[in-house]
Amino acid sequence: MKIIKRIAFSVLALIIGIVFIVIGSGNLSAVKNYTQIQARVTAINRTPSADPDSTAENITVYVEYDLSGQRFNEILQDPPAKVNEGDVITVRYNPDKPDYVTGATTTSGVLCLAFGSVAVIAGLGSAALFILRGKKR
């Protein structure tokens, strides 16, 4: 039973680690390739969660920004935790699709990479210990 738990932990840690590394890499890649711009928060819609037992809210943040003389009014993806209507915030837009705007920063990508790396190291370490202990017997 101990062997199965160790193998399951190793495999699960590796899978979780790889998933977080892929997510973090994608986030960093996208955010680094997006262009920073100032946008004004024009509206914030707060709706209760669909779960009746939850106190959480679904928050939709709308921003307005100008690019090359064209005004965009869009939903902000990954809005910052604390934002108020009328705030001017730094956002990033996709140069290939300027109506896609995000509040994401490199911090979330770095955190995903760090967590993923720790999980992969834990999975590999656990597998190595399992193999080394098996050879001693």
C-alpha positions in Angstrom: 0.0 0.0 0.0 2.9 2.3 0.8 4.4 1.7 -2.6 1.1 2.7 -4.4 0.9 5.9 -2.3 4.4 6.9 -3.2 3.9 6.2 -6.9 0.6 8.0 -6.9 2.2 11.0 -5.2 5.1 11.1 -7.6 2.8 10.9 -10.7 0.3 13.4 -9.3 3.0 15.9 -8.3 4.6 15.6 -11.8 1.3 16.1 -13.6 0.3 19.0 -11.5 3.7 20.6 -11.8 3.8 20.2 -15.6 0.3 21.7 -15.9 1.3 24.8 -13.8 4.5 25.2 -15.7 2.6 25.2 -19.0 0.0 27.7 -17.7 2.7 29.9 -16.2 4.8 29.9 -19.4 1.7 30.7 -21.5 0.8 33.5 -19.2 4.3 35.0 -19.3 4.5 34.7 -23.0 1.2 36.4 -23.7 1.7 39.1 -21.1 5.2 39.9 -22.3 4.0 40.2 -25.9 1.1 42.4 -25.1 1.4 46.2 -25.1 0.8 48.2 -22.0 -1.7 51.1 -22.0 -3.7 53.2 -19.6 -7.4 52.4 -19.4 -10.3 53.9 -17.4 -12.6 51.7 -15.5 -16.1 52.6 -16.8 -18.3 50.1 -15.0 -18.1 47.2 -12.5 -20.9 44.6 -12.5 -21.2 42.4 -9.4 -23.5 39.4 -9.5 -23.9 36.8 -6.8 -22.4 33.4 -7.3 -24.7 30.8 -8.8 -23.9 28.7 -5.7 -26.6 29.6 -3.0 -24.2 28.6 -0.2 -21.4 30.9 -1.5 -20.9 34.5 -0.5 -18.6 35.0 -3.5 -19.4 37.4 -6.4 -18.8 37.3 -10.1 -17.2 40.6 -11.0 -17.1 42.0 -14.6 -14.9 45.0 -15.1 -15.4 47.2 -18.2 -12.6 49.5 -19.4 -12.2 52.2 -22.0 -9.0 52.9 -23.9 -7.9 54.6 -27.0 -5.6 53.2 -29.7 -4.6 55.1 -32.8 -7.6 57.3 -32.6 -10.0 54.4 -32.1 -11.9 54.1 -28.7 -12.4 50.6 -27.3 -14.9 49.7 -24.5 -14.2 46.1 -23.5 -14.4 43.6 -20.7 -11.2 43.5 -18.8 -9.8 39.9 -18.5 -8.0 39.1 -15.2 -8.9 42.4 -13.5 -6.9 43.5 -10.5 -8.3 42.6 -7.1 -9.0 46.1 -6.0 -10.4 48.4 -8.7 -13.1 51.1 -8.6 -15.2 52.7 -11.3 -13.3 55.8 -12.6 -9.9 54.4 -11.8 -7.2 54.7 -14.4 -5.2 51.5 -14.5 -2.4 49.9 -16.5 -3.6 47.1 -18.7 -2.2 45.1 -21.6 -3.8 44.6 -24.9 -3.1 42.1 -27.6 -1.6 43.9 -30.6 -3.0 41.3 -33.0 -6.5 41.7 -31.5 -6.7 45.1 -29.8 -10.2 44.5 -28.4 -8.7 41.8 -26.0 -7.4 43.5 -22.9 -6.1 42.0 -19.7 -5.1 43.1 -16.3 -2.7 40.1 -15.9 0.8 40.8 -14.8 3.9 38.7 -15.0 3.5 37.9 -11.3 0.8 35.3 -11.9 2.9 33.6 -14.5 6.0 33.6 -12.2 3.9 32.2 -9.3 2.6 29.4 -11.6 6.1 28.6 -12.8 7.4 28.5 -9.2 4.6 26.3 -7.9 5.0 24.0 -10.9 8.7 23.7 -10.5 8.4 22.8 -6.8 5.7 20.2 -7.6 7.9 18.6 -10.4 10.9 18.6 -8.0 8.8 17.0 -5.3 7.5 14.3 -7.7 11.0 13.6 -9.1 12.5 13.5 -5.6 9.8 11.1 -4.4 10.3 8.9 -7.4 14.1 8.9 -6.9 13.8 7.9 -3.3 11.4 5.1 -4.2 13.9 3.8 -6.8 16.9 4.1 -4.5 15.2 2.4 -1.6 14.0 -0.4 -3.9 17.6 -1.1 -5.0 18.9 -1.4 -1.4 16.5 -4.3 -0.7 
